[in-house]
Amino acid sequence: MKRSETGHIKAFSGRENARDEETARLRKEIADLRETNEILFHGTEFPVAAYLLIHQYQGQYPVTKMARRLRVSRSGY
């Protein structure tokens, strides 16, 4: 038996490692989605403006990811 963070006793299921790995994977996915939402919030449909946006935020976000999310060519930047 194991104590949870709240102090309650719970039976050991033997799946804590799998759950911890899944939690870590989901947290990473959530962080990626939040970053994507931030990029898209600043996005536009006009390629010239998209490239200006990439230039403005290149220090904050990966250029490749911004180009993909803004649907412009990475090589065009």
C-alpha positions, -999 to 999 in steps of 0.1 A, spaced: 0 0 0 11 35 -8 1 70 5 -11 94 -20 -2 131 -19 -34 138 0 -24 113 27 -49 86 17 -37 50 15 -41 35 -19 -33 1 -33 -2 -2 -55 -13 -8 -90 22 -14 -105 14 11 -132 29 42 -116 58 43 -141 35 40 -171 12 67 -157 42 90 -150 54 85 -185 20 92 -199 16 123 -177 50 136 -189 40 130 -225 7 147 -221 23 177 -204 48 181 -233 19 179 -258 -1 205 -239 30 228 -238 34 223 -276 -3 231 -282 -1 263 -261 30 274 -280 11 267 -313 -19 287 -301 4 316 -293 19 315 -327 -15 313 -344 -28 341 -323 -2 363 -340 -7 347 -374 -21 360 -406 -31 346 -440 -8 369 -460 26 354 -467 45 387 -465 30 394 -431 37 358 -420 74 363 -429 74 396 -410 59 378 -380 85 350 -382 112 376 -383 97 394 -353 94 362 -331 124 342 -344 140 346 -310 110 333 -291 98 304 -312 114 280 -336 113 293 -372 105 259 -387 75 255 -364 62 291 -371 65 286 -408 46 253 -406 19 268 -384 16 299 -406 16 277 -437 45 294 -455 77 279 -468 106 277 -444 130 283 -473 110 314 -483 122 330 -451 
